[in-house]
Amino acid sequence: MAQPHPLEHHADLKRDFLYWKANSRTNDLATFRKAVEACTGSLPTWAARRPAGRKPCAQ
């Protein structure tokens, strides 16, 4: 079984990341993702990039 990402359960980082995401701080998100990916080789699940595509329509 694969090991979880080292930052997967780091509550402070997750809280900050979700705050930046909620407040549309895309530069902060990109910088965080690049730094974590460069240092660890991957991203935690809560910081993973979403696949490109259309957003679902409101019905």
Steps between C-alpha positions, in 0.01 A plus 500: 500500500627847413612734774294818546661829405714639787279813520167319464406541866667837566195699617662846500616476139166359388314784675720765337472338157120482521490865614708607198279292274178649642636852460621449142867548577615310193860624522525367856351166392738466207803592711400256773439218253831558319698509825338187646530309174867600463584395856295181530436391141121506531205686654268406788149406388351826631746703286479294181418683181156447355484363147437762235156505354163661509332582827165329554195707406248605762170333430 
